[in-house]
Amino acid sequence: MKTEDAVDDTVLFAREGRTGLITLNRPKALNALTHSMVRRIEEALRSWARDPAVAQVLIRGAGERGLCAGGDIRAIHDDARAGTAASADFWRDEYRLNALIARYPKPYVALMDGIVMGGGVGVSAHGSVRVVTERSRVAMPETGIGFVPDVGGTYLLGRAPGLLGTHLALTGAAVGAADALLCGLADHFVPADRLPELTAALAAAPAHEVLPQYAGTPLPGELAEQRDWIDRCYAADTVEEIVERLLAEGDPGAKETAESILAKSPTALKTTLVAVRRARTLGPLEQVLAQEYRVSCHALRSPDLVEGIRAQVVDKDRNPRWSPPALSDVTDADVARFFAPLGADHELRLP
């Protein structure tokens, strides 16, 4: 690592045995990612990939609350208001990191304990060994702030069984360990109080040898029982029809889901539905990240992103005034603009 690591302690790097250890170290901010953190993680991963003394990598979050709550959305809010390109630069590097993690040549172990949302999913759920605990709350909650799932989230959710991923993308609902496993967002369940032992054991042996000694079965989740009505309702062509089907189900959970969806940004909802469905057919993750980069950059100029972050994070009045305010007011042309090319010099290009 460069000498700047001595003063920038927002992410810590260490070697324990043959394991490269990454610790996101902003516990008061729920380990939210900054641009500097993203760059330094990429630098470490590329260095360790070439280092024969490092056999595997482990990422974890400092504190007791979670691995990572996402990117620094206050900074995105300020950037959107100012009309600068800082967020686009951040996303370019963040999505490059997501792709690197997905293709990493060594085992990449992610301890998805506690809150794992947005960018936190990006630095964990693309890894080859993903561990959840009874405290895990995994989500892509972007529609609630007028944004669209990114960091490869539409890729992951588009590949969940049935239409569970579409449900999670539109509602932004957080899932626990069992449902994260069901949706393909995680691989193993380990009780939270055993994570220190697991981390210590990984210093001495490969993940595939160590994990069977610690992995167990989580308590049942919720999605398996809801799968029938989720698959029926989310098969509809539009968000409006999805809501209509949910309300017609006669199931309290379906009705609650419809109400949750209707509280989100109408523009973000319609764009998210298209993004997830297109992600299923785009091919490899890199192609989906390129699509997400287009959508994110266009969202930066959308009034709903500034308003959503204002309502949820800045003023915290939880009363966003979406523009336009209703699903029926969002046209196909409005949605199509989010997928428009950025121009040859501005597209995200990944190897």
KEVOTI-335107 format. One record per residue (C-alpha): x, y, z. Coordinates in nm, 4 decimals. Example, Ala and Ser with C-alpha at 12.3 -4.5 7.8 and 13.67 -1.06 7.14 Angstrom:
REM residues 2
PT        X        Y        Z
PT   1.2300  -0.4500   0.7800
PT   1.3670  -0.1060   0.7140
END
This chain:
REM residues 351
PT        X        Y        Z
PT   0.0000   0.0000   0.0000
PT   0.1043   0.3581  -0.0511
PT   0.2132   0.5709   0.2421
PT  -0.1198   0.7577   0.2261
PT  -0.2776   0.4539   0.3936
PT  -0.1202   0.5712   0.7183
PT  -0.3409   0.8806   0.7216
PT  -0.6492   0.7593   0.5336
PT  -0.7979   0.4943   0.7607
PT  -1.1407   0.4732   0.5924
PT  -1.0386   0.1329   0.4605
PT  -0.7728  -0.0845   0.6204
PT  -0.5560  -0.3490   0.4564
PT  -0.3660  -0.6289   0.6258
PT  -0.2287  -0.9751   0.5684
PT  -0.3213  -1.2586   0.8014
PT  -0.1417  -1.5728   0.6941
PT  -0.2212  -1.6173   0.3258
PT  -0.5371  -1.4060   0.3410
PT  -0.5511  -1.0446   0.2274
PT  -0.7871  -0.8638   0.4654
PT  -0.9944  -0.5576   0.3695
PT  -1.1812  -0.3748   0.6461
PT  -1.4224  -0.0961   0.5546
PT  -1.3618   0.1446   0.8398
PT  -1.6290   0.4128   0.8578
PT  -1.8538   0.2574   1.1242
PT  -2.0288   0.5856   1.2110
PT  -2.1323   0.6145   0.8450
PT  -2.2231   0.2451   0.8230
PT  -1.9016   0.2005   0.6240
PT  -2.0425   0.3913   0.3263
PT  -1.8057   0.3933   0.0303
PT  -1.6182   0.7016  -0.0821
PT  -1.4355   0.7401  -0.4118
PT  -1.1005   0.7117  -0.2336
PT  -1.2070   0.3843  -0.0709
PT  -1.3100   0.2372  -0.4047
PT  -0.9794   0.3285  -0.5673
PT  -0.7721   0.1913  -0.2821
PT  -0.9642  -0.1376  -0.2716
PT  -0.9058  -0.1834  -0.6443
PT  -0.5360  -0.1091  -0.6003
PT  -0.5063  -0.3658  -0.3214
PT  -0.6953  -0.6325  -0.5129
PT  -0.4808  -0.5894  -0.8220
PT  -0.1658  -0.6080  -0.6113
PT  -0.2816  -0.9194  -0.4265
PT  -0.3867  -1.0886  -0.7498
PT  -0.0190  -1.0818  -0.8547
PT   0.1177  -1.1775  -0.5125
PT   0.1802  -1.5532  -0.4723
PT   0.1859  -1.5062  -0.0931
PT  -0.1852  -1.4136  -0.0989
PT  -0.4120  -1.7113  -0.1609
PT  -0.7486  -1.5482  -0.0928
PT  -0.9102  -1.2175   0.0057
PT  -1.1619  -1.1372   0.2794
PT  -1.3718  -0.8197   0.3078
PT  -1.5575  -0.7134   0.6224
PT  -1.6998  -0.4021   0.7853
PT  -1.5835  -0.2328   1.1048
PT  -1.8304  -0.2020   1.3917
PT  -2.1397  -0.4049   1.4734
PT  -2.3927  -0.2501   1.2352
PT  -2.3001  -0.3825   0.8950
PT  -2.0596  -0.4435   0.6115
PT  -2.1593  -0.1363   0.4092
PT  -2.4733   0.0743   0.3643
PT  -2.3776   0.1799   0.0112
PT  -2.2180   0.4796  -0.1509
PT  -2.1992   0.8269  -0.0011
PT  -2.5379   0.9489  -0.1244
PT  -2.5031   1.2895   0.0383
PT  -2.2110   1.3512  -0.1956
PT  -2.4242   1.2323  -0.4895
PT  -2.7026   1.4704  -0.3790
PT  -2.4616   1.7644  -0.3689
PT  -2.3139   1.6682  -0.7053
PT  -2.6572   1.6415  -0.8676
PT  -2.7540   1.9837  -0.7363
PT  -2.4274   2.1384  -0.8519
PT  -2.4335   1.9701  -1.1925
PT  -2.0757   1.8429  -1.1691
PT  -1.9323   1.5092  -1.2903
PT  -1.7956   1.3790  -0.9608
PT  -2.0624   1.1091  -0.9243
PT  -2.0125   0.9839  -1.2787
PT  -1.6407   0.9505  -1.2060
PT  -1.7175   0.7677  -0.8807
PT  -1.9574   0.5252  -1.0506
PT  -1.7075   0.4551  -1.3286
PT  -1.4481   0.3417  -1.0762
PT  -1.7024   0.1673  -0.8533
PT  -1.8433  -0.0399  -1.1386
PT  -1.4904  -0.1270  -1.2503
PT  -1.4321  -0.2571  -0.8989
PT  -1.7547  -0.4613  -0.9106
PT  -1.6397  -0.6249  -1.2350
PT  -1.2950  -0.6939  -1.0899
PT  -1.4492  -0.8657  -0.7860
PT  -1.6711  -1.0817  -1.0065
PT  -1.3716  -1.1979  -1.2126
PT  -1.1193  -1.2116  -0.9291
PT  -0.8719  -1.4971  -0.9845
PT  -0.8537  -1.5927  -0.6165
PT  -1.1292  -1.6752  -0.3642
PT  -1.2986  -1.3526  -0.2531
PT  -1.4731  -1.4015   0.0806
PT  -1.7339  -1.1404   0.1783
PT  -1.8685  -1.1281   0.5334
PT  -2.2156  -0.9847   0.4692
PT  -2.2984  -0.9301   0.8348
PT  -2.5532  -0.6643   0.9329
PT  -2.6572  -0.3993   0.6804
PT  -2.5463  -0.4689   0.3235
PT  -2.7122  -0.2280   0.0837
PT  -2.6465  -0.0674  -0.2532
PT  -2.2716  -0.0312  -0.2974
PT  -2.2265  -0.2782  -0.0118
PT  -2.3912  -0.5412  -0.2307
PT  -2.1523  -0.4421  -0.5082
PT  -1.8404  -0.5169  -0.3032
PT  -1.9778  -0.8438  -0.1649
PT  -2.2409  -1.0236  -0.3718
PT  -2.0174  -1.0480  -0.6800
PT  -1.7601  -1.2381  -0.4764
PT  -1.7021  -1.6122  -0.5008
PT  -1.7648  -1.6870  -0.1303
PT  -2.0494  -1.4859   0.0265
PT  -2.1352  -1.5330   0.3936
PT  -2.4518  -1.4046   0.5642
PT  -2.5490  -1.4125   0.9309
PT  -2.8689  -1.3868   1.1347
PT  -2.8071  -1.0110   1.1430
PT  -2.7810  -0.9671   0.7657
PT  -3.0148  -0.7226   0.5945
PT  -2.9390  -0.7242   0.2229
PT  -3.1095  -0.4767  -0.0085
PT  -3.0984  -0.2649  -0.3216
PT  -3.3212   0.0196  -0.1948
PT  -3.2586   0.2694  -0.4758
PT  -3.6187   0.3264  -0.5917
PT  -3.6868   0.4894  -0.2537
PT  -3.4427   0.7700  -0.3350
PT  -3.5437   0.8177  -0.6976
PT  -3.2584   0.6037  -0.8285
PT  -3.2241   0.2642  -0.9991
PT  -3.0359  -0.0449  -0.8716
PT  -2.6743  -0.0289  -0.9855
PT  -2.3332  -0.1860  -0.8930
PT  -2.4469  -0.4917  -1.0893
PT  -2.7652  -0.5129  -0.8836
PT  -2.9879  -0.5508  -1.1886
PT  -2.7621  -0.8372  -1.3020
PT  -2.7920  -1.0162  -0.9671
PT  -3.1637  -0.9538  -0.9222
PT  -3.2406  -1.0449  -1.2821
PT  -3.0955  -1.3900  -1.2143
PT  -3.2834  -1.4593  -0.8919
PT  -3.5361  -1.7483  -0.9064
PT  -3.8629  -1.6627  -1.0750
PT  -3.9489  -1.2971  -1.0255
PT  -3.8133  -1.2607  -0.6738
PT  -3.5446  -1.0238  -0.8006
PT  -3.7996  -0.7977  -0.9682
PT  -3.9881  -0.7836  -0.6400
PT  -3.6754  -0.6826  -0.4495
PT  -3.5733  -0.4302  -0.7154
PT  -3.9055  -0.2444  -0.7161
PT  -3.9765  -0.2546  -0.3425
PT  -3.6176  -0.2092  -0.2245
PT  -3.7044  -0.4569   0.0511
PT  -3.4249  -0.5852   0.2736
PT  -3.3939  -0.9619   0.3108
PT  -3.2391  -1.1757   0.5805
PT  -3.0031  -1.4695   0.5527
PT  -3.2418  -1.7372   0.4251
PT  -3.3900  -1.5132   0.1570
PT  -3.0462  -1.3872   0.0489
PT  -2.9454  -1.7515  -0.0016
PT  -3.2695  -1.8245  -0.1886
PT  -3.2180  -1.5286  -0.4228
PT  -2.8578  -1.6211  -0.5000
PT  -2.7130  -1.3171  -0.3226
PT  -2.5179  -1.5317  -0.0757
PT  -2.3704  -1.8803  -0.0467
PT  -2.3278  -1.9674   0.3223
PT  -2.4852  -1.8930   0.6591
PT  -2.2541  -1.8546   0.9591
PT  -2.3720  -1.7310   1.3022
PT  -2.2417  -1.3797   1.3679
PT  -2.0641  -1.4769   1.6893
PT  -1.8515  -1.7253   1.4922
PT  -1.7191  -1.4740   1.2404
PT  -1.4038  -1.3958   1.4452
PT  -1.3227  -1.7678   1.4588
PT  -1.3920  -1.8026   1.0877
PT  -1.1664  -1.5081   1.0060
PT  -0.8860  -1.6517   1.2164
PT  -0.9250  -1.9944   1.0557
PT  -0.9054  -1.8422   0.7071
PT  -0.5591  -1.7113   0.7897
PT  -0.4393  -2.0704   0.8041
PT  -0.6451  -2.2576   0.5446
PT  -0.8434  -2.2090   0.2202
PT  -1.2069  -2.1015   0.2379
PT  -1.3388  -2.4236   0.0859
PT  -1.1743  -2.6235   0.3666
PT  -1.2730  -2.3899   0.6488
PT  -1.6344  -2.2969   0.5748
PT  -1.7935  -2.6424   0.6249
PT  -1.6830  -2.6258   0.9894
PT  -1.8750  -2.3022   1.0471
PT  -2.1658  -2.2991   0.8023
PT  -2.5136  -2.3827   0.9228
PT  -2.8806  -2.3370   0.8367
PT  -3.0551  -2.0039   0.8983
PT  -3.4068  -1.9597   1.0285
PT  -3.6698  -1.9722   0.7514
PT  -3.7209  -1.6570   0.5476
PT  -4.0358  -1.5046   0.4010
PT  -3.9979  -1.5190   0.0248
PT  -4.0403  -1.8936  -0.0238
PT  -4.3962  -1.8759   0.1080
PT  -4.4705  -1.5632  -0.0977
PT  -4.3220  -1.7002  -0.4174
PT  -4.6567  -1.7943  -0.5797
PT  -4.8123  -1.4495  -0.5676
PT  -4.4816  -1.2762  -0.6373
PT  -4.4312  -1.4731  -0.9586
PT  -4.7935  -1.4167  -1.0655
PT  -4.8025  -1.0449  -0.9984
PT  -4.4606  -0.9441  -1.1263
PT  -4.5163  -1.1238  -1.4562
PT  -4.7305  -0.8262  -1.5618
PT  -4.6026  -0.6035  -1.8385
PT  -4.6060  -0.2721  -1.6506
PT  -4.5588  -0.1409  -1.2986
PT  -4.9219  -0.0231  -1.2982
PT  -5.0436  -0.3745  -1.3749
PT  -4.8082  -0.5249  -1.1167
PT  -4.9664  -0.2995  -0.8535
PT  -5.3172  -0.3887  -0.9738
PT  -5.2412  -0.7601  -0.9488
PT  -5.0924  -0.7208  -0.6010
PT  -5.4018  -0.5377  -0.4772
PT  -5.6292  -0.8019  -0.6331
PT  -5.4487  -1.0926  -0.4637
PT  -5.6409  -1.0624  -0.1386
PT  -5.3218  -1.1396   0.0514
PT  -5.2174  -0.8912   0.3237
PT  -4.8509  -0.9266   0.2209
PT  -4.9338  -0.8499  -0.1422
PT  -5.1385  -0.5448  -0.0425
PT  -4.8556  -0.4178   0.1783
PT  -4.6152  -0.4696  -0.1106
PT  -4.8361  -0.2644  -0.3450
PT  -4.8452   0.0191  -0.0939
PT  -4.4676   0.0044  -0.0581
PT  -4.4197   0.0264  -0.4351
PT  -4.6568   0.3212  -0.4668
PT  -4.4449   0.5185  -0.2196
PT  -4.1389   0.4994  -0.4472
PT  -4.0406   0.7275  -0.7356
PT  -4.2695   0.6483  -1.0311
PT  -3.9929   0.7257  -1.2796
PT  -3.7406   0.5116  -1.0922
PT  -3.9901   0.2246  -1.0702
PT  -4.0596   0.2152  -1.4422
PT  -3.6915   0.2516  -1.5291
PT  -3.5979  -0.0222  -1.2825
PT  -3.8463  -0.2683  -1.4297
PT  -3.7014  -0.2164  -1.7776
PT  -3.3428  -0.2292  -1.6456
PT  -3.3907  -0.5631  -1.4676
PT  -3.5680  -0.7202  -1.7640
PT  -3.3025  -0.5995  -2.0075
PT  -3.0270  -0.7196  -1.7735
PT  -3.1485  -1.0783  -1.8133
PT  -3.0684  -1.0739  -2.1839
PT  -2.7612  -0.8512  -2.2016
PT  -2.5147  -1.1298  -2.1293
PT  -2.2122  -1.0920  -1.8997
PT  -2.1955  -0.8624  -1.5993
PT  -1.9777  -0.6115  -1.7848
PT  -2.2569  -0.5437  -2.0348
PT  -2.5067  -0.4912  -1.7549
PT  -2.2720  -0.2550  -1.5714
PT  -2.2371  -0.0516  -1.8914
PT  -2.6166  -0.0232  -1.9050
PT  -2.6331   0.0703  -1.5377
PT  -2.3717   0.3401  -1.5922
PT  -2.5879   0.4989  -1.8610
PT  -2.8926   0.4878  -1.6365
PT  -2.7040   0.6267  -1.3373
PT  -2.5588   0.9173  -1.5339
PT  -2.8988   1.0103  -1.6714
PT  -3.0514   0.9759  -1.3231
PT  -2.8033   1.2346  -1.1988
PT  -2.9995   1.4904  -1.4007
PT  -3.3383   1.3632  -1.2833
PT  -3.5252   1.5721  -1.0242
PT  -3.6290   1.2595  -0.8336
PT  -3.2745   1.1671  -0.7297
PT  -3.2131   1.5012  -0.5591
PT  -3.5609   1.4976  -0.4057
PT  -3.5391   1.1366  -0.2878
PT  -3.2066   1.1879  -0.1106
PT  -3.3331   1.5147   0.0367
PT  -3.6397   1.3447   0.1835
PT  -3.4668   1.0321   0.3108
PT  -3.1206   1.1528   0.4129
PT  -3.0847   1.5308   0.4194
PT  -3.4077   1.6696   0.5663
PT  -3.5345   1.3248   0.6707
PT  -3.8991   1.4281   0.6417
PT  -3.9710   1.0982   0.4563
PT  -4.2100   1.2893   0.2305
PT  -4.0608   1.3043  -0.1199
PT  -4.2451   1.5022  -0.3857
PT  -4.1851   1.2970  -0.6971
PT  -4.1910   1.4566  -1.0416
PT  -4.3963   1.3358  -1.2140
PT  -4.5999   1.2211  -0.9126
PT  -4.7887   0.9243  -1.0597
PT  -4.7011   0.6127  -1.2551
PT  -4.9510   0.7066  -1.5259
PT  -4.7614   1.0307  -1.5858
PT  -4.4338   0.8543  -1.6736
PT  -4.4206   0.7796  -2.0456
PT  -4.2235   0.5190  -2.2357
PT  -4.0180   0.8044  -2.3825
PT  -3.9345   0.9259  -2.0301
PT  -3.7975   0.5809  -1.9464
PT  -3.6147   0.5380  -2.2770
PT  -3.4093   0.8505  -2.2064
PT  -3.2373   0.6724  -1.9178
PT  -3.0972   0.4140  -2.1596
PT  -2.9829   0.6598  -2.4259
PT  -2.6140   0.6445  -2.5258
PT  -2.3836   0.8830  -2.3434
PT  -2.1546   0.9392  -2.6402
PT  -1.8407   0.7521  -2.7400
PT  -1.6165   0.9374  -2.4944
PT  -1.8442   0.8868  -2.1964
PT  -1.9586   0.5253  -2.2048
PT  -1.8322   0.2757  -1.9468
PT  -1.6007   0.0301  -2.1169
PT  -1.4836  -0.2750  -1.9263
PT  -1.2394  -0.5451  -2.0397
END
